Amino acid sequence: MLPARLRAGLLFFVSAVASSALGQELPKDFDAYVERTMKTFQVPGLSIAVVKDGKVVLAKGYGITKLGTTNPATSDTLFGIASN
């Protein structure tokens, strides 16, 4: 499990991405942005879903599911966060 500081950073990142994406189209360099941010927060993998007006704009996984594995994260990967 990720340390609390990394989990908090990741949650903030995902919230910021979702908030900015709801008001406009996703930037063309969105994948690069996600990968840079993952590196900054030392996050091995994540899944993102952005929904606008009831339609899925983006559902994608980045990185790996768990440190020490090579299993790629997908839009269906379940990650433990906070108390969920």
N, CA, C and O atoms as a MOPAC input file, in Angstrom:
PM7 MOZYME 1SCF
protein

 N      0.84000 1    -1.18100 1     0.00000 1
 C      0.00000 1     0.00000 1     0.00000 1
 C      0.88500 1     1.24500 1     0.00000 1
 O      1.95300 1     1.27000 1     0.61200 1
 N      0.42100 1     2.26300 1    -0.69100 1
 C      1.17200 1     3.51200 1    -0.76300 1
 C      1.10100 1     4.27000 1     0.56100 1
 O      0.09100 1     4.20700 1     1.26100 1
 N      2.16600 1     4.98200 1     0.90100 1
 C      2.13600 1     5.82800 1     2.09900 1
 C      1.02400 1     6.87300 1     1.97800 1
 O      0.62000 1     7.24000 1     0.87400 1
 N      0.54000 1     7.34200 1     3.12200 1
 C     -0.58400 1     8.28300 1     3.15300 1
 C     -0.32100 1     9.52300 1     2.31900 1
 O     -1.23000 1    10.02400 1     1.65800 1
 N      0.90500 1    10.02900 1     2.33700 1
 C      1.21000 1    11.25800 1     1.58900 1
 C      1.04700 1    11.02800 1     0.09400 1
 O      0.57900 1    11.91400 1    -0.62100 1
 N      1.42800 1     9.84900 1    -0.38700 1
 C      1.28200 1     9.55700 1    -1.80600 1
 C     -0.17400 1     9.33500 1    -2.18500 1
 O     -0.61600 1     9.76700 1    -3.25000 1
 N     -0.91700 1     8.66300 1    -1.31800 1
 C     -2.33500 1     8.46200 1    -1.59500 1
 C     -3.05200 1     9.80500 1    -1.66700 1
 O     -3.88200 1    10.02400 1    -2.55000 1
 N     -2.73100 1    10.70600 1    -0.73800 1
 C     -3.36200 1    12.02900 1    -0.73500 1
 C     -2.99400 1    12.79200 1    -2.00400 1
 O     -3.85200 1    13.43200 1    -2.61200 1
 N     -1.74100 1    12.72900 1    -2.40400 1
 C     -1.31400 1    13.39500 1    -3.62500 1
 C     -2.00700 1    12.83700 1    -4.84300 1
 O     -2.40800 1    13.58700 1    -5.73300 1
 N     -2.15400 1    11.52600 1    -4.89100 1
 C     -2.81400 1    10.88100 1    -6.01000 1
 C     -4.28500 1    11.27600 1    -6.07500 1
 O     -4.80400 1    11.56900 1    -7.15300 1
 N     -4.95100 1    11.28500 1    -4.93800 1
 C     -6.36200 1    11.67900 1    -4.92300 1
 C     -6.52700 1    13.12200 1    -5.36900 1
 O     -7.45700 1    13.44400 1    -6.10900 1
 N     -5.62800 1    13.99200 1    -4.92100 1
 C     -5.67200 1    15.38900 1    -5.34900 1
 C     -5.47800 1    15.47300 1    -6.85800 1
 O     -6.19400 1    16.21000 1    -7.53700 1
 N     -4.51800 1    14.72500 1    -7.38400 1
 C     -4.22500 1    14.72100 1    -8.81900 1
 C     -5.45000 1    14.28800 1    -9.61800 1
 O     -5.83700 1    14.94900 1   -10.58200 1
 N     -6.04600 1    13.19100 1    -9.21900 1
 C     -7.20500 1    12.67400 1    -9.95200 1
 C     -8.35400 1    13.67500 1    -9.88800 1
 O     -9.03700 1    13.89300 1   -10.88900 1
 N     -8.57600 1    14.28300 1    -8.72900 1
 C     -9.62900 1    15.28200 1    -8.60000 1
 C     -9.36900 1    16.48100 1    -9.50100 1
 O    -10.28400 1    16.98800 1   -10.15000 1
 N     -8.13200 1    16.92900 1    -9.53800 1
 C     -7.77900 1    18.08500 1   -10.36800 1
 C     -7.95300 1    17.76300 1   -11.84200 1
 O     -8.45700 1    18.58800 1   -12.60400 1
 N     -7.54100 1    16.57300 1   -12.24900 1
 C     -7.68500 1    16.17200 1   -13.64600 1
 C     -9.16000 1    16.11600 1   -14.01900 1
 O     -9.56300 1    16.64100 1   -15.05600 1
 N     -9.95400 1    15.48800 1   -13.18400 1
 C    -11.38100 1    15.36700 1   -13.47500 1
 C    -12.04200 1    16.73300 1   -13.53400 1
 O    -12.85400 1    16.98300 1   -14.42500 1
 N    -11.71600 1    17.61500 1   -12.61100 1
 C    -12.31300 1    18.94600 1   -12.58300 1
 C    -11.95900 1    19.73700 1   -13.83300 1
 O    -12.82300 1    20.38600 1   -14.42200 1
 N    -10.70300 1    19.68900 1   -14.23900 1
 C    -10.29600 1    20.46300 1   -15.41200 1
 C    -10.86100 1    19.85300 1   -16.69300 1
 O    -11.16700 1    20.57200 1   -17.64300 1
 N    -10.99700 1    18.54500 1   -16.71700 1
 C    -11.48200 1    17.88600 1   -17.92600 1
 C    -12.97300 1    18.11000 1   -18.14300 1
 O    -13.44400 1    18.06100 1   -19.27900 1
 N    -13.71200 1    18.35100 1   -17.08200 1
 C    -15.15600 1    18.51000 1   -17.22800 1
 C    -15.52700 1    19.78700 1   -17.95800 1
 O    -16.59400 1    19.86100 1   -18.56700 1
 N    -14.66900 1    20.78600 1   -17.90800 1
 C    -14.99400 1    22.04800 1   -18.53100 1
 C    -14.53000 1    22.15500 1   -19.97300 1
 O    -14.86900 1    23.12900 1   -20.64500 1
 N    -13.77300 1    21.19900 1   -20.46700 1
 C    -13.21300 1    21.30500 1   -21.81400 1
 C    -12.80300 1    19.93600 1   -22.31200 1
 O    -12.88400 1    18.94200 1   -21.59100 1
 N    -12.36100 1    19.90300 1   -23.55900 1
 C    -11.82600 1    18.66400 1   -24.11600 1
 C    -10.52800 1    18.31600 1   -23.39700 1
 O     -9.84200 1    19.19900 1   -22.88100 1
 N    -10.19400 1    17.04000 1   -23.36400 1
 C     -8.92400 1    16.64300 1   -22.76800 1
 C     -7.78300 1    17.15000 1   -23.64000 1
 O     -7.87300 1    17.11100 1   -24.86700 1
 N     -6.71300 1    17.62300 1   -23.01400 1
 C     -5.56600 1    18.10000 1   -23.79900 1
 C     -4.95900 1    16.96700 1   -24.62400 1
 O     -5.04300 1    15.79900 1   -24.24600 1
 N     -4.35000 1    17.32200 1   -25.75000 1
 C     -3.73400 1    16.32300 1   -26.61900 1
 C     -2.57700 1    15.61300 1   -25.92600 1
 O     -2.29700 1    14.45000 1   -26.21500 1
 N     -1.90200 1    16.31100 1   -25.01000 1
 C     -0.76400 1    15.72200 1   -24.29600 1
 C     -1.17500 1    15.15800 1   -22.93900 1
 O     -0.35600 1    15.08700 1   -22.02300 1
 N     -2.43600 1    14.75800 1   -22.80500 1
 C     -2.95600 1    14.28900 1   -21.52200 1
 C     -2.18400 1    13.08300 1   -20.99700 1
 O     -1.86300 1    13.03300 1   -19.81000 1
 N     -1.88000 1    12.10900 1   -21.85900 1
 C     -1.14300 1    10.91900 1   -21.41000 1
 C      0.22400 1    11.29900 1   -20.84700 1
 O      0.64300 1    10.77700 1   -19.81400 1
 N      0.91200 1    12.20500 1   -21.52600 1
 C      2.22600 1    12.65300 1   -21.04100 1
 C      2.08200 1    13.37100 1   -19.70200 1
 O      2.92500 1    13.21500 1   -18.81900 1
 N      1.02300 1    14.15200 1   -19.55200 1
 C      0.75500 1    14.85800 1   -18.29400 1
 C      0.54900 1    13.86500 1   -17.15200 1
 O      1.10100 1    14.03600 1   -16.06500 1
 N     -0.24200 1    12.83800 1   -17.40200 1
 C     -0.48400 1    11.81100 1   -16.38300 1
 C      0.82000 1    11.12400 1   -16.01400 1
 O      1.10500 1    10.94400 1   -14.83100 1
 N      1.60400 1    10.74500 1   -16.98400 1
 C      2.85900 1    10.03800 1   -16.72100 1
 C      3.84900 1    10.90900 1   -15.95000 1
 O      4.53600 1    10.41500 1   -15.05600 1
 N      3.93300 1    12.19800 1   -16.28300 1
 C      4.81700 1    13.11000 1   -15.52500 1
 C      4.34900 1    13.23300 1   -14.07900 1
 O      5.16100 1    13.22000 1   -13.15400 1
 N      3.05400 1    13.35000 1   -13.89200 1
 C      2.50900 1    13.49700 1   -12.54000 1
 C      2.69600 1    12.22000 1   -11.73600 1
 O      2.98600 1    12.28500 1   -10.54100 1
 N      2.53700 1    11.06600 1   -12.36200 1
 C      2.79000 1     9.79600 1   -11.67400 1
 C      4.23500 1     9.74100 1   -11.20000 1
 O      4.51500 1     9.29800 1   -10.08500 1
 N      5.14200 1    10.18800 1   -12.04300 1
 C      6.55900 1    10.18800 1   -11.67800 1
 C      6.80700 1    11.14100 1   -10.50500 1
 O      7.53000 1    10.79700 1    -9.57000 1
 N      6.21800 1    12.31900 1   -10.55100 1
 C      6.38000 1    13.31300 1    -9.48700 1
 C      5.91900 1    12.76200 1    -8.14300 1
 O      6.59900 1    12.94000 1    -7.13200 1
 N      4.76100 1    12.09200 1    -8.12700 1
 C      4.20800 1    11.56700 1    -6.87700 1
 C      4.63600 1    10.13000 1    -6.59400 1
 O      4.18200 1     9.53000 1    -5.61900 1
 N      5.50300 1     9.57500 1    -7.43500 1
 C      6.01200 1     8.21000 1    -7.28100 1
 C      4.87200 1     7.19800 1    -7.19000 1
 O      4.84600 1     6.35400 1    -6.29400 1
 N      3.93500 1     7.29400 1    -8.12300 1
 C      2.78200 1     6.40500 1    -8.17300 1
 C      3.03700 1     5.34900 1    -9.24600 1
 O      3.25600 1     5.69700 1   -10.40600 1
 N      3.01400 1     4.05800 1    -8.87800 1
 C      3.30800 1     3.01400 1    -9.85700 1
 C      2.19400 1     2.79600 1   -10.87700 1
 O      2.46400 1     2.36400 1   -11.99800 1
 N      0.95000 1     3.08700 1   -10.50600 1
 C     -0.15500 1     2.87200 1   -11.43200 1
 C     -1.42700 1     3.51800 1   -10.94000 1
 O     -1.60400 1     3.76700 1    -9.74700 1
 N     -2.32000 1     3.78600 1   -11.89800 1
 C     -3.61300 1     4.37100 1   -11.54600 1
 C     -4.59000 1     4.13500 1   -12.68400 1
 O     -4.20200 1     3.81700 1   -13.80800 1
 N     -5.85900 1     4.29800 1   -12.36800 1
 C     -6.92200 1     4.24900 1   -13.36700 1
 C     -7.67900 1     5.55500 1   -13.27800 1
 O     -7.92000 1     6.07300 1   -12.18800 1
 N     -8.05300 1     6.08200 1   -14.42500 1
 C     -8.77300 1     7.35200 1   -14.46700 1
 C    -10.05000 1     7.15000 1   -15.26800 1
 O    -10.05200 1     6.49300 1   -16.31000 1
 N    -11.13000 1     7.72400 1   -14.76600 1
 C    -12.37800 1     7.80000 1   -15.52100 1
 C    -12.86200 1     9.23200 1   -15.44300 1
 O    -12.94900 1     9.81000 1   -14.36000 1
 N    -13.17400 1     9.79700 1   -16.58700 1
 C    -13.72500 1    11.13900 1   -16.65900 1
 C    -15.08100 1    11.01400 1   -17.33500 1
 O    -15.19400 1    10.48000 1   -18.43800 1
 N    -16.11300 1    11.51900 1   -16.65200 1
 C    -17.46900 1    11.46100 1   -17.18000 1
 C    -17.99100 1    12.87600 1   -17.32200 1
 O    -17.90600 1    13.67600 1   -16.39100 1
 N    -18.53400 1    13.18200 1   -18.49900 1
 C    -19.09000 1    14.51100 1   -18.74700 1
 C    -20.47400 1    14.34400 1   -19.36100 1
 O    -20.65300 1    13.61700 1   -20.33800 1
 N    -21.43600 1    15.02200 1   -18.77700 1
 C    -22.81700 1    14.95600 1   -19.26800 1
 C    -23.30600 1    13.51300 1   -19.39200 1
 O    -24.01700 1    13.16600 1   -20.33400 1
 N    -22.91600 1    12.68300 1   -18.43200 1
 C    -23.37000 1    11.29500 1   -18.40600 1
 C    -22.66300 1    10.37400 1   -19.37200 1
 O    -23.02200 1     9.20200 1   -19.48400 1
 N    -21.65600 1    10.88500 1   -20.07700 1
 C    -20.91500 1    10.05500 1   -21.03300 1
 C    -19.46200 1     9.94200 1   -20.59800 1
 O    -18.86900 1    10.90900 1   -20.12200 1
 N    -18.89500 1     8.75000 1   -20.76700 1
 C    -17.50300 1     8.52200 1   -20.42000 1
 C    -16.62300 1     9.17500 1   -21.49000 1
 O    -16.65600 1     8.79000 1   -22.65800 1
 N    -15.84100 1    10.16300 1   -21.07000 1
 C    -14.92100 1    10.85600 1   -21.96000 1
 C    -13.60200 1    10.08800 1   -22.02600 1
 O    -12.96200 1    10.00900 1   -23.07500 1
 N    -13.21700 1     9.52900 1   -20.89500 1
 C    -11.95700 1     8.78400 1   -20.81500 1
 C    -12.07900 1     7.72600 1   -19.74100 1
 O    -12.58600 1     7.99900 1   -18.65300 1
 N    -11.62000 1     6.52000 1   -20.03300 1
 C    -11.48100 1     5.44300 1   -19.05400 1
 C    -10.20900 1     4.70500 1   -19.43900 1
 O    -10.15700 1     4.01700 1   -20.45800 1
 N     -9.18500 1     4.85900 1   -18.60900 1
 C     -7.88200 1     4.32400 1   -18.99700 1
 C     -7.03000 1     4.02600 1   -17.77500 1
 O     -7.15300 1     4.69100 1   -16.74600 1
 N     -6.16400 1     3.02500 1   -17.89200 1
 C     -5.20000 1     2.71800 1   -16.85100 1
 C     -3.81600 1     3.14300 1   -17.27600 1
 O     -3.49300 1     3.15200 1   -18.46300 1
 N     -2.99800 1     3.49800 1   -16.29700 1
 C     -1.61600 1     3.92200 1   -16.53700 1
 C     -0.70700 1     3.18100 1   -15.56800 1
 O     -1.06600 1     2.98900 1   -14.40600 1
 N      0.46100 1     2.76400 1   -16.03200 1
 C      1.43300 1     2.12500 1   -15.15000 1
 C      1.08700 1     0.68200 1   -14.84200 1
 O      0.50400 1    -0.02800 1   -15.66000 1
 N      1.46500 1     0.26500 1   -13.63400 1
 C      1.28700 1    -1.13400 1   -13.21300 1
 C      0.33900 1    -1.21900 1   -12.01600 1
 O      0.07500 1    -0.22400 1   -11.34200 1
 N     -0.16500 1    -2.42500 1   -11.77000 1
 C     -1.13600 1    -2.61100 1   -10.69100 1
 C     -0.50800 1    -2.63700 1    -9.30200 1
 O     -1.14500 1    -2.26100 1    -8.31900 1
 N      0.75100 1    -3.08600 1    -9.22500 1
 C      1.39700 1    -3.24200 1    -7.92400 1
 C      2.90600 1    -3.26000 1    -8.10600 1
 O      3.41300 1    -3.83000 1    -9.07200 1
 N      3.62300 1    -2.63600 1    -7.17900 1
 C      5.08000 1    -2.67000 1    -7.22900 1
 C      5.56500 1    -4.11500 1    -7.21400 1
 O      5.01500 1    -4.95800 1    -6.50500 1
 N      6.57700 1    -4.38400 1    -7.98800 1
 C      7.13700 1    -5.73200 1    -8.03800 1
 C      6.47700 1    -6.61900 1    -9.07400 1
 O      6.87100 1    -7.77300 1    -9.24500 1
 N      5.47000 1    -6.09300 1    -9.77200 1
 C      4.81500 1    -6.85900 1   -10.82800 1
 C      4.96600 1    -6.11100 1   -12.14500 1
 O      5.42600 1    -4.97000 1   -12.18900 1
 N      4.56800 1    -6.78200 1   -13.20500 1
 C      4.54300 1    -6.13100 1   -14.51600 1
 C      3.11600 1    -6.07000 1   -15.05900 1
 O      2.90400 1    -5.76900 1   -16.23400 1
 N      2.14800 1    -6.35500 1   -14.20100 1
 C      0.75100 1    -6.34000 1   -14.63100 1
 C      0.30100 1    -4.91300 1   -14.91600 1
 O      0.33500 1    -4.06900 1   -14.02000 1
 N     -0.11900 1    -4.62500 1   -16.14700 1
 C     -0.51100 1    -3.25400 1   -16.46800 1
 C     -1.84100 1    -2.87000 1   -15.82800 1
 O     -2.75900 1    -3.68400 1   -15.73000 1
 N     -1.92400 1    -1.62300 1   -15.39900 1
 C     -3.18500 1    -1.09600 1   -14.88700 1
 C     -4.10600 1    -0.84400 1   -16.08000 1
 O     -3.66100 1    -0.40000 1   -17.13800 1
 N     -5.37800 1    -1.12900 1   -15.89800 1
 C     -6.37200 1    -0.89200 1   -16.94200 1
 C     -7.49900 1    -0.05400 1   -16.37300 1
 O     -7.48300 1     0.30200 1   -15.19500 1
 N     -8.47100 1     0.25800 1   -17.20100 1
 C     -9.62100 1     1.02300 1   -16.72200 1
 C    -10.46100 1     0.20100 1   -15.74700 1
 O    -11.28800 1     0.76000 1   -15.02700 1
 N    -10.26500 1    -1.10300 1   -15.71200 1
 C    -11.01200 1    -1.97900 1   -14.80000 1
 C    -10.25500 1    -2.35500 1   -13.53400 1
 O    -10.80000 1    -3.05100 1   -12.67700 1
 N     -9.01000 1    -1.90900 1   -13.40000 1
 C     -8.21500 1    -2.24200 1   -12.22700 1
 C     -8.79300 1    -1.58500 1   -10.97800 1
 O     -9.11400 1    -0.39600 1   -10.98400 1
 N     -8.92300 1    -2.36400 1    -9.91100 1
 C     -9.41600 1    -1.83400 1    -8.63900 1
 C     -8.22700 1    -1.54300 1    -7.74200 1
 O     -7.38600 1    -2.41100 1    -7.51000 1
 N     -8.15900 1    -0.31500 1    -7.23900 1
 C     -7.09800 1     0.09700 1    -6.33200 1
 C     -7.71900 1     0.40700 1    -4.97900 1
 O     -8.79800 1     0.99500 1    -4.90700 1
 N     -7.03100 1     0.00600 1    -3.89300 1
 C     -7.48400 1     0.36200 1    -2.54500 1
 C     -7.14700 1     1.80700 1    -2.27000 1
 O     -5.98700 1     2.20200 1    -2.38100 1
 N     -8.14100 1     2.60700 1    -1.91300 1
 C     -7.90100 1     4.00500 1    -1.57100 1
 C     -8.62700 1     4.33100 1    -0.26900 1
 O     -9.73500 1     3.85700 1    -0.01700 1
 N     -7.98300 1     5.14100 1     0.53500 1
 C     -8.56500 1     5.62100 1     1.80400 1
 C     -9.21500 1     4.46000 1     2.55000 1
 O     -8.58400 1     3.42100 1     2.74400 1
 N    -10.45900 1     4.62500 1     2.96700 1
 C    -11.10400 1     3.57400 1     3.73900 1
 C    -12.02600 1     2.72400 1     2.88300 1
 O    -12.79000 1     1.91400 1     3.40900 1
 N    -11.96300 1     2.89900 1     1.58200 1
 C    -12.84200 1     2.12100 1     0.68400 1
 C    -12.33800 1     0.71300 1     0.50300 1
 O    -12.95300 1    -0.07500 1    -0.21600 1

